[in-house]
């Protein structure tokens, strides 16, 4: 009897199945990619598949330890699980069952971290490196500075042996380094980078452009004041950045000026501001700018005239509203107060223009209000900003080069909104022989981006810097008639306890226009100094109150008393508000000086009275 093989007869079908299954397993095994790993050390850094996963800093032999770790990873046959086990003073990174690296407190401290967080970060880097495909280039477009370098990271299991080539070496050159390639810009233009790693290849476009600005840079800013207040100092710093920072054309700067202390006359301070510079067809950049700020001890000079931009108060169409010329050391006070009476949004724009061939140094003490549908509130807010700085002569000393203009006011007004402002302007005696102030109503402009930020700012020159003016538009304007010399008045206010009440009328006697043809009813924008003399002849103490009355109608008011700014609420016609109380001893005499300015939008004349204190604070 013949012996049959195991696959004979009824077993033949079973054997065929085994063979076919074996062939399928063999085929799948052939097609399945084998796990690849590439590790090496460069100085004290460990690279896995050309991805930098960690850098050692605290050991005596950082480089040797990094090489040891690379050898461990190179010996792996399959991707391990990566885990962190934290102890009391260290954390251990584990690869499968094996302890790979202990992260100590000393190592974490050298990285500015703690050992748990640092170990977790390195473990995450390892996981990401183990999962890399043959070739990865994260950037889809490469921006290279025309005078700088850029590291292009090339990672993946085949990245170490990748070859790189730049299409146009006149624009960019390349050099392979650990973890990638360094591109060096030579000239502005467009080209591409080709990377080949075995069967893998990539082509990435390259744009060679200038950098918007290089850092660090050193600038200067000038203020004045007794002292120069923080808002003046920060404003001068912002203006210095906008006008002095070296950059490509049409660059925009984003920054925040930190808090600063007041500066006494002659003092200087230095501040570092981190600035982000950007521009079309330029590479954005961010870096430190150091600004040296000095309080130049200028002698205070009173305004020689009041420039009154309020005729017409209601704007019915776009066009010129006011123009005047500022001469050296003949300071002017500017008042502007306009309501948009059109049916569409407009922009109220005021510019200080240097038409000369020399730099103009202009001292600016601003006071601008957010537009409001309440003209009284707009005037009150503007006056408060102005008096807060004008009292101590605190302002920015701004340099305006020839052919440039400073955007002093730039406010978007919706229909029925009012823009209001007060400003002190002084052209310093060296440099330009004059500058021109021009105010006009312009069509509404784009309120997005930097322009939108400027339209919302009380100091648009901090946002926009300087403009280039159009001389043709300037020549079409005529000097305004609304100029009033010597905008100052002094009144007396005396009171003796037990006698008649003391009264001072504010805005009662109007000042005369320069041409003698018109009076300024209400004396809006005129400085009032009220010299008050108190006495108490009685044998007992007395309390005396100073009270403001909105005598002519709906009003608000501001007073400066012994350096303190006092703001009234908005008052209805004939309503009173107690400003402050003075306690007089028996037989005491006391002199007080008060300062105030009739505010745009309010109703004047108004009354200041001094009398025995009553029970009600206001009525």
C-alpha atoms as one frame of an Amber mdcrd trajectory, in Angstrom:
protein
   0.000   0.000   0.000   1.349   3.334  -1.065   1.749   6.070   1.499   0.116
   9.377   0.529   1.546  12.841   1.371  -0.145  15.130   3.847  -1.582  17.252
   1.053  -2.987  14.314  -0.869  -6.601  13.483  -1.242  -8.989  15.313   1.129
  -6.139  17.390   2.618  -5.267  19.036  -0.680  -7.735  21.900  -0.223  -6.416
  22.573   3.286  -2.834  22.715   2.082  -3.733  25.092  -0.719  -5.269  27.458
   1.862  -2.110  27.349   3.979   0.074  28.156   1.001  -2.080  31.028  -0.117
  -2.200  32.461   3.409   1.566  32.282   3.676   2.022  34.025   0.387  -0.360
  36.809   1.469   1.482  37.294   4.743   4.782  37.445   2.917   3.401  39.984
   0.434   1.997  42.234   3.167   5.280  42.055   5.015   7.107  43.109   1.879
   4.760  46.006   1.260   4.651  47.277   4.865   7.206  50.057   5.519   9.835
  49.242   8.062  10.207  51.700  10.998  13.120  54.047  10.442  14.966  56.176
  12.955  17.854  58.606  12.675  19.469  60.220  15.707  22.591  62.274  16.261
  24.043  64.803  18.672  25.260  68.260  17.793  27.147  69.869  20.652  24.765
  69.405  23.610  21.602  69.000  21.526  19.874  65.771  20.577  18.327  65.522
  17.120  15.890  62.732  16.274  14.964  62.499  12.615  16.670  65.918  12.390
  14.188  67.418  14.843  15.853  69.059  17.829  14.208  67.418  20.818  16.352
  68.596  23.736  19.464  70.516  24.754  21.428  69.707  27.901  22.896  72.567
  29.945  23.634  71.512  33.522  26.039  68.574  33.151  29.819  68.667  33.066
  29.754  66.557  29.894  26.636  67.783  28.104  27.956  66.887  24.642  28.983
  63.357  25.604  25.632  62.740  27.272  23.761  63.955  24.177  25.843  61.550
  22.023  25.022  58.687  24.409  21.303  59.432  24.130  21.565  59.518  20.319
  23.208  56.070  20.376  20.373  54.678  22.502  17.734  55.936  20.101  19.642
  54.760  17.024  19.498  51.245  18.440  15.713  51.141  18.701  14.046  48.536
  16.485  10.487  49.845  16.795   8.778  53.004  18.013   8.680  52.901  21.818
   6.089  54.317  24.128   7.285  57.561  25.692   6.286  58.354  29.258   7.362
  60.601  32.144   7.613  59.407  35.706   7.979  62.248  38.203   9.732  61.909
  41.532  10.306  64.300  44.409  13.311  66.069  42.891  13.498  64.821  39.314
  11.451  63.373  36.491  12.464  60.415  34.346  11.692  60.090  30.650  11.116
  56.437  29.821  11.219  54.721  26.433   9.129  51.625  26.938  10.479  49.838
  29.998  13.813  51.616  29.794  14.810  54.782  31.714  16.102  57.136  29.056
  16.923  60.438  30.811  16.532  61.914  34.288  15.594  65.617  34.290  16.876
  67.207  37.487  16.031  70.435  39.272  19.411  71.842  38.211  18.738  71.081
  34.537  15.242  72.589  34.714  16.554  75.696  36.458  19.072  76.295  33.664
  16.099  76.336  31.243  14.008  78.660  33.442  11.493  75.875  34.101  10.692
  73.104  36.586  11.694  69.466  36.121   8.136  68.171  35.526   7.335  70.680
  32.788  10.738  70.338  31.115  10.529  66.534  31.091   7.004  66.672  29.661
   8.148  69.070  26.943  11.093  66.876  25.924   8.900  63.773  25.962   6.418
  65.455  23.638   9.294  66.372  21.300  10.430  62.756  21.235   6.928  61.495
  20.391   6.647  63.993  17.554  10.097  63.064  16.216   9.343  59.335  16.272
   6.183  59.929  14.221   7.858  61.904  11.436   7.610  60.737   7.802  10.661
  60.695   5.517  10.676  64.463   4.790   8.889  67.458   6.305   9.217  71.173
   5.427   6.723  73.085   7.536   6.749  76.367   5.612   4.885  76.631   2.300
   6.716  79.882   1.398  10.149  81.031   2.515  10.713  84.719   3.292  14.402
  85.629   3.247  15.870  89.012   4.113  17.893  90.491   1.270  20.752  91.168
   3.695  20.130  88.362   6.178  19.866  84.635   6.748  17.066  82.171   7.359
  17.142  78.643   8.791  14.842  76.266   6.917  14.073  73.271   9.111  14.230
  69.926   7.290  12.997  67.032   9.406  12.081  63.398   8.829  13.669  59.980
   8.666  15.413  60.812   5.373  16.124  64.479   6.094  19.758  64.110   7.190
  20.904  63.119   3.707  18.571  65.483   1.856  20.111  67.605  -0.896  19.060
  71.227  -1.329  19.330  73.482  -4.355  18.304  77.102  -4.965  17.085  77.837
  -8.463  18.693  81.312  -8.656  21.890  81.555  -6.647  22.241  85.243  -7.550
  19.307  85.881  -5.206  19.920  83.279  -2.498  22.649  80.831  -1.522  22.161
  77.722   0.619  24.206  75.746   3.134  23.245  72.458   4.783  23.419  72.372
   8.584  22.151  70.059  11.295  18.371  70.139  11.272  17.981  72.005   7.998
  19.571  74.507   5.647  20.644  78.130   5.980  19.552  80.467   3.202  21.481
  83.724   2.676  19.785  86.560   0.851  21.802  88.425  -1.783  19.292  90.428
  -3.828  15.564  91.142  -3.866  13.504  88.807  -6.041  11.662  85.482  -6.274
  13.125  81.999  -6.675  12.604  78.487  -5.249  14.257  75.823  -3.091  14.289
  72.182  -4.193  14.870  69.496  -1.550  15.520  65.843  -2.533  15.676  63.005
  -0.010  15.692  59.636  -1.788  12.314  59.236  -3.392  11.015  62.296  -1.559
  11.315  65.791  -2.998   9.783  69.187  -2.366   9.832  72.559  -4.152   9.192
  75.613  -1.967   8.939  79.177  -3.331  11.341  81.787  -1.937  10.681  85.539
  -1.689  13.730  87.693  -0.993  12.665  91.015   0.563  14.041  93.747   2.798
  13.320  93.657   6.530  10.795  96.308   7.628  13.189  97.535  10.356  16.348
  96.380  12.079  16.777  96.354  15.851  17.980  97.541  18.281  17.778 101.285
  17.625  18.383 104.391  19.758  16.118 107.467  19.551  15.621 110.749  21.417
  12.527 112.623  22.588  12.009 116.044  24.162   9.373 117.344  26.537   9.002
 120.344  28.811   7.067 121.118  31.973   7.133 121.927  35.677   7.237 118.962
  35.790   6.696 117.211  32.468   3.785 114.881  33.148   3.684 111.196  32.264
   1.212 111.603  29.409   3.456 114.198  27.745   6.493 111.935  28.139   4.778
 108.846  26.756   3.401 110.913  23.884   6.845 112.223  22.957   8.194 108.659
  23.029   5.437 107.481  20.662   6.132 110.390  18.299   9.860 109.598  18.312
   9.140 106.010  17.290   6.738 107.077  14.532   9.096 109.680  13.057  12.686
 108.621  13.831  12.739 104.833  13.580  14.776 103.728  10.552  12.647 101.460
   8.377  11.548 100.765   4.817   9.038 103.124   3.233   5.438 103.127   4.529
   6.234 100.966   7.531   3.748 100.621  10.348   4.770 100.226  13.974   2.933
  98.467  16.764   4.073  99.086  20.328   3.005  99.953  23.861   4.884 102.655
  25.758   5.258 101.556  29.401   4.356 103.690  32.399   6.853 106.432  33.166
   7.461 108.886  35.992   7.192 112.670  35.732  10.396 114.506  34.802  11.567
 117.690  36.488  13.161 120.429  34.326  16.589 119.329  33.098  16.055 115.676
  34.003  16.377 112.795  31.539  15.108 109.235  31.519  15.591 106.216  29.296
  12.866 103.772  28.305  12.948 100.599  26.200   9.976  99.888  23.956   9.552
  96.694  21.944   8.337  97.580  18.465   6.887  95.391  15.716   7.578  96.867
  12.267   5.684  95.761   9.160   5.287  96.954   5.572   4.130  95.728   2.189
   6.830  93.727   0.393   8.948  93.602   3.552   9.587  91.029   6.248   8.023
  91.959   9.616  10.417  92.251  12.529  10.236  92.961  16.234  12.886  94.290
  18.555  13.900  96.779  21.251  14.083 100.531  20.773  15.715 102.651  23.463
  14.458 106.230  23.739  16.261 108.898  25.742  13.744 111.496  26.960  14.823
 114.913  28.213  12.789 117.636  29.903  14.055 120.780  28.203  13.604 123.619
  30.737  11.806 126.136  28.527  10.734 129.415  30.075   6.969 129.690  30.124
   5.507 132.076  27.551   1.872 133.156  27.564  -0.204 132.869  24.437  -0.100
 136.081  22.426  -3.383 135.335  20.661  -6.395 133.054  20.559  -7.156 131.234
  17.317 -10.901 130.719  17.307 -12.113 127.986  14.932 -15.841 128.196  15.562
 -17.173 130.246  12.674 -19.163 128.523  11.475 -19.849 126.282  14.443 -22.164
 124.096  12.361 -20.448 122.431   9.394 -22.751 122.279   6.367 -20.233 120.917
   3.859 -16.606 119.861   3.506 -14.007 122.587   3.077 -11.581 124.907   4.872
 -12.554 126.192   8.321  -9.501 128.012   9.710  -5.938 128.944   8.794  -3.267
 130.969  10.615   0.511 131.274  10.676   2.529 130.639  13.863   5.711 132.680
  14.263   8.715 131.957  16.522   8.122 132.519  20.239   4.681 134.043  19.691
   2.600 131.233  21.187  -1.036 130.824  20.245  -3.953 129.121  21.892  -6.142
 127.175  19.507  -9.837 126.589  20.146 -11.845 124.436  17.751 -15.468 123.484
  18.270 -17.553 122.233  15.349 -20.778 120.289  14.927 -21.440 118.096  11.914
 -24.701 119.521  10.528 -24.521 117.452   7.343 -26.401 114.218   6.735 -23.198
 112.179   6.290 -20.035 111.431   8.300 -17.123 113.845   7.926 -13.622 114.180
   9.355 -12.435 117.265  11.220  -8.719 117.546  10.434  -6.246 120.050  11.908
  -2.635 120.101  10.697   0.506 122.003  11.678   2.410 122.428   8.386   6.081
 123.303   7.930   6.296 125.254   4.661   9.865 126.427   5.306  13.185 124.864
   4.328  14.328 124.243   7.905  13.166 121.972  10.707  10.437 123.394  12.928
  10.420 122.620  16.661   6.923 123.087  18.006   5.795 122.824  21.621   2.333
 121.255  21.729   0.083 121.075  24.795  -2.987 119.254  23.479  -6.560 119.017
  24.702  -8.855 117.050  22.416 -12.241 115.499  23.154 -13.935 112.366  21.897
 -16.799 113.490  19.613 -20.184 113.698  21.317 -23.765 114.587  20.488 -23.620
 116.764  23.615 -21.567 119.885  22.697 -21.264 120.912  26.352 -19.792 117.565
  27.334 -17.358 117.650  24.390 -16.076 121.076  25.428 -15.803 120.074  29.079
 -13.752 116.964  28.269 -11.402 118.863  25.956 -10.865 121.601  28.531 -10.073
 119.078  31.244  -7.319 117.423  29.189  -5.883 120.810  28.229  -5.859 122.431
  31.670  -4.393 119.340  33.304  -1.193 119.855  31.293  -1.293 123.594  30.538
  -1.262 124.479  34.249   2.214 122.957  34.628   3.326 123.867  31.073   3.675
 120.154  30.336   3.934 119.383  26.649   5.754 117.649  23.819   8.518 119.354
  21.834   8.011 117.970  18.327  10.284 118.337  15.311   8.494 118.805  11.967
  10.848 118.553   8.961  10.397 120.775   5.871   7.472 119.780   3.683   5.810
 117.758   6.447   2.681 118.301   8.488   1.670 117.168  11.957  -1.897 115.789
  12.287  -2.974 117.745  15.379  -6.624 116.646  15.259  -8.285 113.904  13.233
 -11.838 113.152  14.332 -14.600 111.331  12.483 -17.940 113.018  13.159 -21.238
 111.289  12.610 -24.183 113.605  11.867 -24.995 115.826  14.910 -21.716 115.009
  16.663 -19.392 117.760  17.923 -15.590 117.761  18.058 -13.983 120.136  20.528
 -10.429 120.982  21.488  -7.988 123.420  23.064  -4.251 123.441  22.358  -1.161
 125.509  23.137   1.202 125.934  20.173   4.642 127.541  20.309   7.211 127.592
  17.521  10.608 127.642  19.212  13.033 130.344  18.138  15.540 128.267  16.185
  14.869 126.710  12.792  11.776 127.488  10.680  10.573 131.092  10.484   6.911
 130.022  10.663   4.481 127.099  10.457   0.879 127.056   9.293  -2.129 125.723
  11.141  -4.970 124.611   8.917  -8.339 123.153   9.926 -10.784 121.707   7.454
 -13.760 119.396   7.163 -12.909 116.451   4.932 -14.936 113.593   3.472 -15.044
 110.585   5.780 -12.061 108.283   5.274 -11.374 104.610   5.836 -11.853 103.874
   9.530 -10.039 100.514   9.468  -6.525  99.689  10.650  -4.091 102.454  11.505
  -6.347 105.199  10.116  -9.191 104.008  12.282  -6.908 104.042  15.304  -5.866
 107.627  14.514  -9.493 108.747  14.088 -10.201 107.490  17.608  -7.108 109.058
  19.170  -6.898 112.478  20.882  -3.278 112.633  19.643  -3.220 111.244  16.074
   0.457 112.133  15.555   1.272 109.356  18.032  -0.359 106.911  15.600   0.440
 108.338  12.153   3.614 110.312  12.708   3.942 112.937   9.949   2.251 113.596
   6.596   3.578 115.104   3.384   1.412 118.158   2.696   0.021 119.322  -0.633
   1.234 122.919  -1.250  -1.465 123.477  -3.868  -4.229 122.996  -1.344  -2.501
 125.329   1.111  -2.237 128.169  -1.410  -6.002 128.137  -1.921  -6.637 128.998
   1.744  -6.910 132.496   3.170  -5.811 133.455   6.716  -8.757 133.490   9.085
 -10.101 136.637  10.704 -11.015 134.902  13.967  -7.821 135.837  15.805  -8.072
 137.506  19.224  -4.975 139.073  20.854  -4.112 138.711  24.559  -6.596 136.005
  25.609  -6.212 136.663  29.342  -8.395 138.380  31.943  -7.916 139.062  35.651
 -10.835 139.721  38.002 -10.999 140.378  41.738 -13.175 138.502  44.201 -13.197
 139.849  47.772 -15.232 138.693  50.740 -15.307 139.635  54.399 -17.121 137.265
  56.728 -20.315 138.934  57.920 -20.382 141.333  54.956 -21.810 141.208  51.434
 -21.229 138.152  49.319 -18.419 138.301  46.795 -19.199 137.883  43.092 -17.053
 137.508  39.939 -18.510 137.401  36.456 -16.719 135.121  33.983 -17.127 135.875
  30.279 -18.908 139.164  30.955 -16.667 141.647  29.109 -15.718 140.298  25.640
 -12.249 140.648  24.154 -11.820 142.277  20.741 -10.769 140.619  17.509  -7.390
 141.604  16.024  -9.006 143.718  13.293 -11.251 145.480  15.819 -14.396 144.459
  13.931 -15.851 141.849  16.271 -16.067 140.926  19.934 -15.798 137.428  21.371
 -19.075 137.042  23.231 -18.630 134.738  26.228 -14.830 134.885  25.924 -14.652
 131.175  25.135 -11.088 129.889  25.380  -9.877 132.967  27.317  -7.906 132.367
  30.530  -9.343 133.945  33.664  -7.255 134.517  36.776  -9.440 135.253  39.790
  -7.606 136.946  42.646  -9.638 136.281  45.777  -9.032 137.949  49.158 -10.781
 136.622  52.244 -10.906 138.000  55.792 -12.687 137.003  58.994 -12.994 139.925
  61.443 -15.311 137.946  63.742 -14.309 136.480  67.094 -15.051 132.925  65.989
 -14.063 130.672  63.044 -16.075 130.717  59.822 -16.618 128.409  56.880 -16.735
 130.035  53.462 -17.820 128.353  50.222 -16.952 129.071  46.584 -19.916 128.389
  44.308 -20.206 128.306  40.509 -23.533 129.226  38.910 -24.530 128.411  35.324
 -26.012 131.879  34.973 -26.575 131.960  31.200 -27.660 128.355  30.583 -26.646
 124.695  30.419 -22.925 124.519  31.261 -19.958 122.760  32.751 -16.888 124.403
  34.236 -13.283 123.742  35.265 -11.244 125.547  37.909  -7.627 125.219  38.973
  -7.059 126.030  42.649  -3.606 125.657  44.186  -2.653 123.200  41.448  -5.783
 121.073  41.850  -8.202 120.718  38.936 -11.880 120.894  39.910 -14.599 119.814
  37.460 -18.250 120.640  37.928 -21.055 118.355  36.807 -23.155 119.460  33.850
 -25.458 122.123  35.259 -28.884 123.252  34.151 -29.601 127.018  33.787 -29.159
 128.849  37.108 -28.042 125.674  38.861 -25.217 126.051  41.370 -22.336 123.799
  42.373 -20.068 124.171  45.392 -16.440 124.053  44.285 -14.717 123.958  47.675
 -14.869 125.238  51.274 -12.360 127.411  53.140 -12.084 127.436  56.941 -11.051
 130.835  58.326  -9.842 131.303  61.880 -10.885 134.352  63.830  -8.984 137.369
  62.501  -7.475 135.383  59.602  -6.835 136.859  56.164  -6.186 134.611  53.190
  -5.524 135.107  49.493  -6.492 132.485  46.911  -5.874 132.413  43.165  -8.291
 130.538  40.910  -7.941 129.908  37.186 -10.655 128.996  34.711 -11.483 129.087
  31.005 -14.985 129.547  29.528 -15.539 126.233  27.771 -16.843 125.658  24.266
 -20.433 124.471  24.169 -21.297 125.918  27.581 -23.238 129.134  28.189 -21.464
 132.253  29.418 -21.331 134.677  31.235 -21.294 132.603  34.422 -20.945 133.587
  38.057 -18.472 132.627  40.777 -19.555 133.616  44.281 -17.999 133.374  47.729
 -20.292 133.360  50.791 -20.939 131.666  54.159 -21.313 127.940  53.679 -24.860
 126.750  53.308 -26.259 123.343  54.227 -26.856 122.187  50.638 -23.754 121.455
  48.554 -25.522 122.319  45.311 -28.975 123.244  44.131
